[in-house]
Amino acid sequence: PLSYFNQKAVHDVTVPQTPDGFNWNIFLQQDTATLNQYSAKLKDIIDISKFVDSLGNIHWQVPTGDYVIMWFGYTGTGSGVSTSGPGGGGLAIDYMDSSAMDLQFNHVPLVMINNIKESVRAGQSGLRYLHDDSWELGAANWTPGFIGKFEKRMGYNPVLYLPILTGQIIENKDISNRFLYDFRRVIADLIAKNHYGRLRTLAHKYGLGIHPESGGPHPAPIDALMNLGISDIPMGEFWAKVKTHRVQDYQRIFVKQSASAAHVYGRRYIQEEGPTSIGPQWEMDPSRLKPTIDRAFCEGMNRIVFHTFTHSPDSVGKPGYEYFAGTHFNPNITWWKQAPAYTEYITRCQLMLQQGAFVGDVCFYYGDNVPNQVHLKRINPSLGEGYDYDWVNTQMILDSMYVKNHCIYFQDGMHYEVLVLPDRKAIPLSVLKKIKRLVQNGATVIGTKPAYSTGLSDYPAADKSVKNIANELWGDVSDTTVKERDYGNGKIVWGKTIRQVLKERSICPDFIAEGKEQLQDVDYIHRRYGDYDIYFVCNWRDTAQWFTADFRVMNKLPSLWYPGNGTIIPQTVFTSYTNHISLPLYLPPHGSVFVVFKGSPKDPHIEGISCNDKTIYPFPSGATVDSLCFIAIKGNKLLVNQAGKYSLHFSDNTDKQIAVPAIPLPDSVRGPWKLYFDTAWGGPGNVTFDKLMSWTQSKMKGIKYYSGTVIYRNSFNLDADNINSNLRIILNLHTVHNLAVVRINGKVPVTLWKEPFSVDITRWVHPGINQLEIQVINLWPNRIIGDQSLPSDKRYTHTNVIKFTKDYPLLPSGLIGPIVIKFKPLIDVTKKQ
């Protein structure tokens, strides 16, 4: 039998997974060991359909010989609508049949559209897009009229090859695999045209756009990039990092695919469902969700669709009805009033990442095989760190790719330095012809020499043409010392890494993070908007990182844009080189920042810093965050961590000396603490904690099982000598479960939802006694768990979620601390003495 026959014939869509994603190479197995094995030759197959009457009887004078009669029919797969609500179930539609889409459209979207008033339909309605969720149909390999559609697409009649779909080998294994290749390709094209393409046509007719999750992410007989390119907004999904479902990164991050589609098809928005989860219920706070969201941003997302925002009636109570899958986000969560701090962070990131165009150096062609999907962003061994990339499909190579200034371009101006071919011997003849023109016009193409065409269209003439063009482009590759060949104005390269090729083109890495150890857990994405270069940089670690960041930007001024609070700080410490700019970056645990470059330097800037005659920038080996960290803040100042004699070296080769006196010792805010637990949610009202602890450690059930907001009150004393313009006063809460709102002396509150749980309180304090109020908000599970021991009419919570039994582990809750006030000195880096 053919290897992986069930998958190749789309009887099954189960595909092995690796850390790089789904192993699509199983569809390209050549079965070379027994290549000439066959069940029948093509010349011995007879189509006897014309001898069959309307009742299914065969009237055929059978020639002498032994025959196997095969009768082909088709039926529905039985696949139903996945995870539907009441009344929303039923069979899934045929994705290859446009009439099925018409039926669906007429009975669902059109009903909604027709119920919208004329004045609203003119553009004032909230209805803007139609959505079609991820592929959950399993296998689908037939549709009415498939024979004619196949012949129109591939140029030959598939009838005599149909026995291959039953596992028979016709002619030989190569021919059988080629037919199955064409078979899957036709399925993918029909799905693209008759389902997603038809949905777009119908939606546009009524002034609506579409953003289906048309790239899977489950294995499906599709060309994912083609499908996503049909969308007005390419959309994928990503999942929160949990221990219960989709544990590995390659099982939960599906963003690079929709980002690539948006970039090469010229779409501004890259939309993702997320952060989805199955298992947790109200157990994920914003701080735990942020690392996954930041990773999605680095893969290309610039517009999030929250999963899920459940509409639960007030009459149900809280936390109310919820979907089985969920990182729940709606007004019923305990931290809804604090949610703006979280959503503003996301909104600022999205706004920045929607500007201009993505900057990538490499365009990977993912071939013409079906299924075809893009795996998560990763470090390609041939490319290494510091370069970003996109994937492209056959359609866009043929329709839109062109060359300008020796770069690969698409119609919207998106461009790359090189095109990289998949490591395969087969290539569509049409693609190879286009590659020939691209190289002739100046492109650099990297890839092994192809040997034959794909499929059976124009076979075997297409194979001969592929070999002829390949010989013309690659020449004789038997000499292993030869690794590239000029052709026209461009070049074909093989036997070299992509990184080597880029460096030979004088293209240095776009971003590199260098610290005392290799920093593979600092990620980035780069966009360019007019004269602005916008980098988003994030730290994947749960510890702070202090490192040198190199950006491929020349002769521009850097500034740090913090999406957490909207602060913009000019970066006064950096070094300009011929082809990049280096600067120090401090990122807290899972921290992130935008580094924005704009305008040319006019005034001298700092290129070197020493403290007590010891160099701290450029960083010496073994530098640590605690002892040597300095951070630029407003007012042309640096926030440092230690006293001493500082020397600043400026870019005009001048120096400035600054003496930082002894720093006041940190002070702890100790107990007793006055707390208020809301009695409406089972709390005891006013209580006193002599020391900070998790509420779950209390013997009082109203505290142990409490969920919601608790108010902590205390005071602290500040010496007048410690309040001056040369010191910043930092309040650090350290461990908080799960969010905190800090108010000093009744002034404007600050919401802390992520590490570090610290805030600069300098502008709110005064000498003497200062009043401290901290609201701490935990999550729902503890109250739900406690309610399981109460009669149903005495319970505080009401929900359809039943996972939280009375013995379910409680979540740590409250302000754990320690609460510390630290003093940090400032250095004025204004150049004049």
C-alpha positions in Angstrom: 0.0 0.0 0.0 0.9 3.7 -0.3 2.5 5.1 2.8 0.0 7.2 4.8 -2.7 6.3 2.3 -5.7 7.3 4.4 -4.3 10.8 4.8 -3.3 11.1 1.2 -6.7 10.1 0.1 -8.3 12.4 2.7 -10.1 9.5 4.5 -8.4 10.7 7.6 -6.9 14.0 8.7 -4.9 12.7 11.6 -1.4 14.1 11.1 1.7 13.5 13.3 2.9 16.5 15.2 6.4 17.6 16.0 7.8 20.6 17.9 7.8 22.3 14.5 4.1 21.7 13.9 2.2 19.2 11.9 4.4 16.9 9.8 3.0 17.7 6.3 5.9 15.7 4.8 3.9 12.5 5.1 1.9 13.6 2.1 5.1 13.8 0.0 6.3 10.3 0.7 7.6 8.8 -2.6 7.4 5.1 -1.7 10.7 4.5 -3.6 11.4 1.0 -2.0 8.8 -0.7 -4.2 8.2 2.0 -6.8 7.0 -0.4 -9.5 4.5 -2.3 -7.4 0.9 -2.0 -8.9 -2.6 -3.4 -8.7 -3.4 -2.6 -12.3 -2.1 -0.7 -15.3 -4.1 2.3 -16.5 -4.7 0.6 -19.9 -6.5 -2.3 -18.2 -9.0 -0.1 -16.4 -12.4 0.2 -18.1 -15.1 2.7 -17.3 -18.4 0.8 -17.6 -20.7 3.6 -16.4 -22.4 3.7 -19.8 -23.5 0.1 -19.3 -25.4 0.8 -16.1 -29.2 1.6 -16.3 -31.2 3.9 -14.0 -31.9 1.0 -11.6 -28.2 0.2 -11.2 -28.2 -2.9 -13.3 -25.1 -3.6 -15.5 -25.7 -4.5 -19.1 -22.3 -5.4 -20.4 -20.8 -8.1 -22.6 -17.8 -8.9 -20.5 -14.7 -9.6 -22.5 -12.7 -12.7 -21.5 -10.6 -12.2 -18.4 -10.7 -11.7 -14.7 -12.2 -8.5 -13.4 -12.8 -6.6 -10.2 -15.9 -4.4 -10.6 -15.8 -1.3 -8.4 -18.9 0.8 -7.8 -18.3 4.4 -6.6 -20.7 6.5 -4.7 -20.6 9.2 -2.0 -22.5 10.1 1.1 -22.3 12.7 3.9 -19.5 12.3 6.4 -21.8 12.8 9.3 -19.7 15.6 10.7 -21.9 17.9 12.8 -21.6 21.4 14.0 -19.0 21.5 16.8 -19.9 22.7 20.4 -23.1 24.2 19.3 -25.7 25.9 21.6 -29.3 24.7 21.9 -30.9 24.8 18.4 -27.6 25.3 16.7 -26.7 21.7 16.0 -27.0 19.6 12.9 -24.8 18.4 10.1 -22.0 20.5 8.8 -22.3 21.9 5.3 -20.4 20.8 2.2 -17.4 23.2 2.0 -16.8 22.4 -1.7 -20.3 23.4 -2.8 -21.2 27.0 -3.3 -25.0 26.2 -3.2 -24.4 24.9 0.4 -22.9 28.2 1.3 -25.9 30.0 -0.3 -28.2 27.9 1.8 -26.3 28.6 5.0 -26.1 32.3 4.2 -29.8 32.7 3.3 -30.9 31.0 6.6 -28.5 32.7 9.0 -26.7 35.9 8.0 -29.4 37.1 5.6 -32.1 36.7 8.3 -30.1 39.0 10.6 -29.4 41.5 7.8 -33.1 41.6 6.8 -34.1 42.4 10.4 -31.8 45.4 10.6 -33.6 48.7 9.9 -32.8 50.4 6.7 -31.2 53.4 8.4 -29.0 51.1 10.4 -28.1 48.9 7.4 -26.7 51.9 5.7 -23.6 51.8 7.9 -24.6 52.6 11.5 -25.1 49.0 12.7 -22.7 47.2 14.9 -22.7 44.3 12.3 -19.6 44.7 10.3 -18.1 41.3 9.7 -19.2 37.7 9.3 -17.2 35.0 11.0 -16.7 31.3 10.2 -14.9 29.4 13.0 -11.9 27.0 12.8 -12.0 23.8 10.7 -13.6 21.1 12.9 -15.1 18.9 10.1 -12.4 16.2 10.0 -12.0 14.7 6.5 -14.0 15.7 3.5 -13.1 14.5 0.0 -16.1 14.6 -2.4 -18.8 16.9 -3.6 -21.5 16.7 -6.4 -20.0 17.3 -9.8 -16.5 16.6 -8.5 -15.4 14.8 -11.7 -16.1 17.7 -14.0 -14.6 20.2 -11.6 -11.4 18.1 -11.3 -11.1 17.8 -15.1 -11.5 21.6 -15.5 -8.9 22.3 -12.9 -6.3 19.6 -13.7 -6.8 19.1 -17.5 -7.5 15.3 -17.3 -10.4 13.1 -16.4 -9.9 11.4 -13.0 -12.4 8.5 -13.5 -9.8 5.8 -14.4 -7.8 6.8 -11.4 -10.6 6.5 -8.9 -9.5 3.0 -7.7 -6.5 4.7 -6.1 -9.0 6.2 -3.6 -9.7 2.7 -2.4 -6.1 1.9 -1.8 -5.3 0.4 -5.1 -2.0 1.2 -6.8 -2.6 2.2 -10.5 0.3 2.1 -12.9 2.9 2.5 -10.1 3.3 4.2 -6.8 4.6 7.4 -8.3 1.6 7.8 -10.6 -0.8 7.0 -7.7 0.9 9.5 -5.4 0.8 12.2 -8.1 -3.0 11.6 -8.6 -3.6 11.9 -4.9 -1.6 15.1 -5.0 -3.9 16.5 -7.7 -6.9 15.1 -5.8 -6.1 17.0 -2.7 -5.2 20.2 -4.6 -8.7 20.2 -6.3 -10.4 19.8 -2.9 -8.4 22.7 -1.5 -9.2 24.9 -4.5 -12.9 24.1 -4.3 -13.0 24.9 -0.6 -11.3 28.2 -1.2 -13.5 29.2 -4.0 -16.9 27.8 -3.1 -16.9 28.2 0.6 -14.7 31.1 1.7 -14.7 32.9 -1.6 -18.5 32.5 -1.9 -18.9 33.8 1.7 -16.9 36.9 0.9 -18.9 37.5 -2.3 -22.2 37.3 -0.4 -21.0 39.3 2.5 -19.7 42.1 0.3 -23.0 42.2 -1.5 -24.5 43.5 1.8 -21.6 45.8 2.8 -20.1 43.3 5.2 -16.5 41.9 5.5 -15.4 38.4 6.6 -12.8 37.2 9.0 -13.1 33.4 9.1 -10.5 31.2 10.8 -10.0 29.6 7.4 -6.5 28.3 8.0 -7.4 25.3 10.2 -5.7 25.3 12.6 -6.7 21.6 12.8 -5.4 19.5 9.9 -7.7 19.9 6.9 -7.5 19.5 3.1 -6.8 23.2 2.5 -4.2 25.7 1.3 -4.3 27.8 4.5 -2.7 30.9 3.0 -5.0 30.9 0.0 -8.0 30.7 2.3 -6.8 33.4 4.6 -6.0 35.6 1.6 -9.6 35.6 0.7 -10.5 37.2 4.1 -10.9 40.9 4.6 -9.1 40.2 7.9 -7.0 37.1 8.1 -7.7 35.4 11.4 -6.2 32.5 13.5 -6.1 31.6 17.1 -3.9 31.1 20.1 -4.3 29.4 23.4 -3.3 30.3 27.0 -0.5 28.3 28.5 -2.1 25.7 30.8 -1.4 22.1 32.0 -4.8 20.7 30.8 -5.0 21.2 27.1 -2.6 22.0 24.2 0.3 22.0 26.5 3.1 22.4 23.9 3.7 25.7 22.1 3.2 24.1 18.7 -0.2 22.9 19.7 -1.5 26.3 20.9 0.1 29.2 18.8 -1.4 29.6 15.3 -0.6 33.2 14.5 2.3 33.3 12.1 0.1 31.8 9.4 -2.6 34.6 9.5 0.2 37.2 9.8 2.0 35.9 6.7 -1.3 35.9 4.8 -2.0 39.5 5.9 1.5 40.7 4.9 1.6 39.1 1.4 -2.1 39.7 0.6 -1.9 43.3 1.7 -4.2 43.3 4.7 -3.7 45.7 7.6 -5.2 43.7 10.4 -4.1 40.3 11.8 -6.8 39.1 14.0 -6.6 36.2 16.5 -9.1 34.4 18.7 -7.5 34.1 22.2 -6.3 33.5 24.7 -8.4 30.3 24.6 -8.2 27.5 27.1 -9.9 24.3 28.1 -9.6 23.3 31.7 -9.3 26.5 33.7 -12.4 28.4 34.8 -11.8 31.9 36.2 -8.3 30.7 37.2 -6.3 32.9 34.8 -5.6 36.4 35.8 -4.2 39.1 33.4 -0.6 38.6 34.6 -0.7 34.9 33.6 -2.3 35.7 30.2 0.1 38.5 29.3 3.1 36.3 28.2 0.9 34.4 25.7 -0.6 37.6 24.3 2.8 39.2 24.0 4.0 36.1 22.1 1.0 36.4 19.7 2.0 40.1 19.2 5.6 39.0 18.3 4.2 36.5 15.8 2.2 39.2 14.1 -1.2 39.7 15.8 -2.4 43.2 16.0 -6.1 42.7 16.8 -7.4 40.3 19.4 -10.9 38.7 19.6 -11.4 37.7 23.3 -12.3 34.1 23.9 -14.7 34.2 25.6 -17.1 37.1 26.4 -20.1 35.2 27.6 -23.5 37.0 27.9 -25.0 35.9 31.1 -28.2 37.5 32.4 -28.1 39.3 35.7 -30.9 37.2 37.0 -28.6 34.1 36.9 -26.3 35.7 39.5 -22.5 35.6 39.5 -20.3 34.4 38.1 -23.2 33.2 35.9 -23.3 31.0 32.8 -20.1 30.2 31.1 -18.9 28.4 28.0 -17.0 25.1 28.6 -13.8 26.6 26.9 -12.8 29.8 28.4 -10.4 32.3 29.7 -13.5 34.1 30.8 -13.7 37.8 30.2 -17.0 39.7 30.9 -18.6 42.0 33.5 -19.1 39.0 35.9 -15.4 38.5 36.6 -14.1 39.7 39.9 -11.7 42.1 38.4 -14.0 43.7 35.8 -13.6 47.2 37.3 -9.8 46.9 37.0 -9.9 45.4 33.5 -9.2 48.8 31.7 -5.6 48.7 32.9 -5.3 45.3 31.1 -7.3 46.2 28.0 -5.5 49.6 27.6 -2.2 47.7 27.5 -3.6 45.5 24.7 -5.1 48.4 22.9 -1.8 50.4 22.9 0.1 47.4 21.6 -2.5 46.8 18.9 -2.5 50.4 17.8 1.3 50.4 17.5 1.4 47.1 15.6 -1.2 48.3 13.1 1.0 51.0 11.9 3.0 50.8 8.6 4.3 47.5 7.3 5.9 44.4 8.8 9.7 44.2 8.3 10.9 40.7 7.3 13.9 39.6 5.4 13.0 36.1 4.2 10.0 34.8 2.2 9.6 31.1 2.6 7.6 29.3 -0.1 5.6 26.5 1.5 5.0 24.6 -1.7 1.8 23.5 -3.5 1.0 20.4 -1.5 -2.4 20.0 0.3 -2.8 20.1 3.3 -0.6 23.1 3.7 -0.4 25.2 6.9 2.2 27.4 8.6 3.6 26.4 12.0 4.5 28.8 14.8 7.2 31.3 14.7 10.5 29.7 15.5 14.3 30.0 15.0 15.1 28.3 11.7 18.5 26.6 12.0 19.5 27.9 8.6 18.4 31.4 9.5 19.3 31.8 13.1 18.3 34.5 15.5 17.6 38.1 14.7 15.8 37.8 11.3 12.0 37.6 10.7 10.2 36.1 7.9 6.8 35.2 6.2 5.4 32.3 4.3 4.0 32.5 0.8 1.9 30.1 -1.3 1.8 29.3 -5.0 -1.1 31.7 -5.8 0.8 34.8 -4.6 4.1 33.8 -6.3 2.3 33.5 -9.6 -0.1 36.5 -9.2 1.7 39.1 -7.2 5.4 38.5 -6.7 7.9 40.8 -8.5 11.4 42.1 -8.2 12.6 45.6 -7.5 16.1 46.6 -6.4 17.1 42.9 -6.1 14.3 42.4 -3.5 11.2 40.3 -3.6 8.1 42.5 -3.6 4.3 42.2 -3.5 1.8 44.7 -4.8 1.3 46.5 -1.5 5.0 47.2 -1.1 5.8 44.4 1.3 9.2 43.1 0.4 11.9 40.6 1.4 15.6 40.1 0.7 15.4 36.5 -0.5 12.9 33.8 -1.5 13.5 30.3 0.0 12.2 27.2 -1.7 11.0 24.1 0.3 13.5 21.2 0.5 11.7 19.1 -2.0 12.5 17.6 -5.4 9.1 18.3 -6.9 7.9 21.8 -7.8 4.9 23.0 -9.9 6.1 23.9 -13.4 4.3 27.2 -13.3 6.1 28.2 -10.1 9.5 27.3 -11.6 8.8 29.3 -14.7 8.0 32.3 -12.4 11.1 31.8 -10.4 13.2 31.8 -13.6 11.7 35.3 -14.4 12.3 36.5 -10.8 15.9 35.5 -10.8 16.4 36.9 -14.3 15.1 40.2 -13.0 17.4 40.3 -10.0 16.0 38.1 -7.2 18.1 35.8 -5.0 16.4 32.4 -4.6 17.7 29.8 -2.2 16.9 26.1 -2.6 17.9 22.7 -3.8 17.6 21.9 -7.5 14.2 20.5 -8.4 13.9 17.3 -10.4 10.3 16.9 -11.5 6.9 18.5 -11.5 4.0 17.9 -9.1 0.9 15.9 -10.0 -0.2 14.5 -13.4 -1.2 17.6 -15.3 0.7 17.6 -18.6 2.7 14.6 -17.3 5.4 13.5 -18.4 6.1 16.7 -20.5 5.9 18.8 -17.4 8.7 16.8 -15.8 10.9 17.3 -18.8 10.3 21.1 -18.7 11.1 21.2 -15.0 14.4 19.4 -15.6 15.3 21.8 -18.5 14.6 24.9 -16.5 16.3 23.6 -13.4 19.4 22.8 -15.5 19.3 26.3 -16.9 19.1 27.9 -13.5 21.1 25.6 -11.2 23.4 24.1 -13.8 25.5 21.1 -12.8 25.3 20.7 -9.0 27.6 17.7 -8.8 30.6 19.8 -7.9 30.0 20.3 -4.1 32.4 23.3 -4.1 29.9 25.3 -6.2 27.1 26.7 -4.1 25.6 29.5 -6.2 25.0 30.5 -9.7 24.4 33.9 -11.3 21.5 34.0 -13.8 20.4 37.2 -15.5 20.5 39.9 -12.9 19.9 37.6 -10.0 21.2 34.5 -8.3 20.4 30.9 -7.4 21.9 29.6 -4.1 22.2 26.2 -2.6 24.5 24.5 -0.1 24.6 27.7 2.1 22.6 28.7 5.1 20.1 31.5 4.7 22.1 33.5 7.3 25.2 33.2 5.1 23.4 34.5 2.1 21.9 37.5 4.0 25.3 38.4 5.4 26.9 38.2 2.0 24.2 40.7 0.9 25.3 42.9 3.9 22.0 42.3 5.7 22.9 42.1 9.4 20.3 40.7 11.9 17.4 43.0 12.5 17.4 42.5 16.3 19.8 40.8 18.6 19.7 40.6 22.4 23.0 40.0 24.1 23.5 39.4 27.8 25.8 37.4 30.0 24.2 34.3 28.5 22.5 33.5 25.2 19.1 35.1 25.3 16.8 33.0 23.1 13.8 34.0 25.3 13.7 37.6 24.2 11.4 38.0 21.2 10.6 40.9 18.9 8.6 42.1 15.9 9.5 45.1 13.7 7.2 47.4 11.7 8.1 50.5 9.7 5.8 53.5 9.3 7.1 56.3 7.2 10.3 57.5 9.0 9.4 55.5 12.2 10.9 52.1 13.0 8.8 50.4 15.6 10.1 47.4 17.5 8.1 45.5 20.1 10.4 43.6 22.4 9.3 41.2 25.1 10.8 39.0 27.8 9.5 35.4 27.9 11.2 34.7 31.3 9.6 34.9 34.7 12.7 36.8 35.9 14.0 40.2 34.9 16.4 40.6 32.0 19.0 43.3 31.6 20.8 43.2 28.2 22.2 45.0 25.2 19.7 45.2 22.3 21.0 45.7 18.7 18.6 47.2 16.2 19.2 47.4 12.5 18.5 51.1 12.4 20.9 53.7 11.3 21.3 57.4 12.4 18.0 57.7 14.3 17.0 58.6 17.8 15.5 55.9 20.0 12.8 56.3 22.6 11.0 53.8 24.8 7.2 53.6 24.6 5.7 51.7 27.5 2.3 50.2 26.6 1.4 49.5 30.2 0.9 53.2 31.1 1.4 55.0 27.8 4.7 56.7 29.0 7.2 57.7 26.3 10.8 58.2 27.4 13.7 59.4 25.1 16.5 56.9 25.4 19.6 58.9 26.3 22.1 55.9 26.4 22.9 54.3 23.0 25.7 53.7 20.6 25.4 54.2 16.8 27.3 52.0 14.5 27.5 51.7 10.7 24.6 49.4 10.3 22.9 49.2 13.7 22.2 51.0 17.0 22.9 49.4 20.4 21.2 50.3 23.6 20.6 48.9 27.1 17.2 47.4 27.9 15.7 46.3 31.2 12.6 44.1 31.0 10.9 42.9 34.2 9.5 39.4 34.4 7.4 38.9 31.2 8.0 42.6 30.5 7.6 44.3 27.2 8.4 47.7 25.6 8.2 49.4 22.2 11.5 50.8 21.0 10.7 53.5 18.5 13.3 55.2 16.3 12.6 58.6 14.6 14.6 61.6 13.5 18.4 62.1 13.5 20.5 62.7 16.6 21.4 66.4 17.0 22.7 66.6 20.5 25.4 64.4 22.0 24.2 61.3 23.8 25.7 58.9 26.3 27.8 56.1 25.0 29.5 54.9 28.2 28.8 54.9 31.9 31.0 53.9 34.8 30.4 53.8 38.6 33.3 54.0 41.0 35.7 53.5 38.0 33.9 50.3 37.0 32.3 50.2 33.6 28.6 49.4 33.7 27.8 50.3 30.1 28.8 48.9 27.6 28.0 46.0 29.8 30.9 44.1 31.3 30.7 40.3 31.5 28.8 39.1 34.5 26.6 42.2 34.9 23.6 41.6 37.1 20.2 43.4 37.2 20.3 44.3 40.8 23.7 46.0 41.0 24.2 47.7 37.7 20.8 48.4 36.3 19.9 51.9 35.2 16.7 53.0 33.5 15.9 56.2 31.5 13.0 58.2 32.9 11.4 61.5 32.0 13.3 64.7 32.5 16.5 63.5 30.9 17.4 61.5 33.9 18.6 58.0 34.7 17.2 55.9 37.6 20.1 54.0 39.2 20.4 51.4 41.9 23.6 52.3 43.8 25.5 55.3 45.2 28.9 56.2 44.0 30.9 58.4 41.6 29.4 58.1 38.1 31.2 59.1 34.9 29.2 59.7 31.7 30.9 59.5 28.4 29.2 61.4 25.5 29.2 60.8 21.8 31.2 64.0 21.3 34.0 62.5 23.4 33.3 64.7 26.4 32.6 63.4 30.0 30.4 64.4 32.9 31.1 63.4 36.5 28.2 63.0 39.0 28.4 62.0 42.7 25.4 60.0 44.0 25.3 60.2 47.9 24.4 57.2 50.1 20.9 55.8 49.4 18.4 55.6 52.3 17.8 52.0 53.4 14.6 50.3 52.2 11.8 50.4 54.7 9.1 47.8 55.2 5.4 48.5 55.8 4.6 46.2 58.7 1.4 45.1 60.4 -1.1 45.4 61.8 -3.2 45.8 58.7 -6.9 46.8 58.7 -8.9 44.8 56.2 -12.4 44.9 55.0 -14.1 41.8 53.5 -17.4 42.5 51.9 -20.2 41.0 53.9 -22.4 40.7 50.8 -20.0 38.0 49.6 -19.7 36.1 52.9 -16.9 38.3 54.3 -16.7 39.2 58.0 -16.4 42.9 57.4 -13.6 44.6 59.3 -10.8 42.5 60.5 -7.1 42.9 61.5 -4.1 41.0 60.2 -1.0 41.2 62.3 1.0 40.0 59.3 0.2 39.5 55.6 -0.9 36.0 54.5 -3.0 34.2 52.0 -6.7 34.4 52.8 -6.8 30.6 52.4 -4.7 30.3 55.6 -7.4 31.9 57.7 -9.6 29.7 60.0 -12.6 32.0 59.3 -14.6 30.5 56.4 -15.7 34.0 55.4 -12.0 34.8 54.7 -10.8 31.4 53.6 -13.4 31.1 50.8 -13.7 34.8 50.0 -13.7 35.9 46.3 -13.7 39.5 45.2 -12.2 42.8 46.5 -10.7 43.3 49.9 -9.5 46.7 51.2 -6.2 46.8 53.1 -5.3 50.0 55.1 -2.1 50.9 56.8 0.3 53.9 57.2 4.0 54.5 56.9 6.4 57.3 58.0 8.8 59.1 55.7 11.7 61.2 56.9 11.8 64.7 55.3 15.4 64.1 54.3 14.3 61.3 52.1 11.9 63.3 50.0 13.9 65.3 47.5 14.2 65.9 43.8 17.2 63.5 43.6 15.3 60.4 44.8 12.4 58.4 43.6 10.3 56.5 46.1 9.1 53.1 45.0 6.4 51.0 46.7 6.9 47.3 46.0 4.1 44.9 46.9 6.1 41.8 45.7 3.6 38.9 45.7 -0.1 39.7 45.0 -3.0 37.3 44.2 -4.2 38.6 41.8 -4.6 42.3 41.2 -4.0 45.4 43.3 -5.2 49.0 43.3 -2.9 51.3 45.2 -4.0 54.7 46.7 -1.6 57.0 48.7 -3.1 59.7 50.9 -6.4 59.5 49.0 -4.8 60.5 45.7 -5.4 59.0 42.2 -5.4 55.1 42.4 -3.1 53.0 40.3 -4.0 49.5 39.1 -1.3 46.9 39.3 -2.1 43.8 37.2 1.3 42.4 36.3 4.8 41.9 37.6 6.5 43.8 39.1 3.7 44.8 41.4 5.4 48.2 42.2 4.6 51.8 41.7 6.5 55.1 41.9 4.7 57.0 44.7 7.0 60.1 44.9 4.4 62.6 43.7 1.8 61.5 46.4 3.9 61.3 49.6 4.8 63.9 52.2 7.1 64.0 55.2 5.6 62.2 58.2 2.7 59.8 58.3 1.3 58.7 54.9 -1.9 56.7 54.5 -1.8 53.6 52.4 -4.9 51.9 50.9 -4.6 48.8 48.7 -7.5 47.0 47.1 -6.7 43.4 46.4 -8.8 41.4 44.0 -8.6 37.6 43.7 -10.5 35.2 41.5 -13.9 33.3 41.7 -12.9 29.7 42.5 -12.5 30.0 46.3 -16.0 31.3 46.8 -17.5 28.7 44.5 -15.6 25.9 46.4 -16.8 27.2 49.8 -20.4 27.4 48.5 -20.3 23.6 47.9 -20.6 23.1 51.7 -23.6 25.4 52.0 -27.3 24.7 51.3 -28.2 25.8 47.8 -30.3 28.7 49.1 -27.4 30.0 51.1 -24.8 30.1 48.4 -23.3 33.3 47.2 -22.3 32.1 43.7 -24.5 30.7 40.9 -23.1 29.1 37.8 -23.4 26.2 35.5 -19.7 25.3 36.0 -19.5 22.2 38.2 -15.7 21.5 38.4 -15.2 23.2 41.7 -16.1 20.6 44.3 -15.8 21.3 48.1 -12.4 19.4 48.0 -11.0 21.3 45.0 -7.7 23.0 45.9 -8.0 26.7 46.9 -6.1 29.3 45.0 -3.7 31.5 46.9 -5.4 34.9 47.5 -4.6 38.3 48.8 -1.6 40.5 49.5 1.3 38.3 50.5 4.1 40.9 50.3 6.5 41.8 51.8 5.6 45.5 51.3 8.8 47.5 50.9 9.5 51.1 50.2 12.7 51.6 48.2 14.6 54.8 47.4 16.3 55.1 44.0 18.7 58.0 43.1 18.5 60.0 39.9 21.3 61.1 37.6 20.8 64.2 35.5 22.2 63.3 32.1 21.9 66.8 30.6 25.2 67.3 28.9 26.1 70.7 30.3 27.8 70.8 33.7 
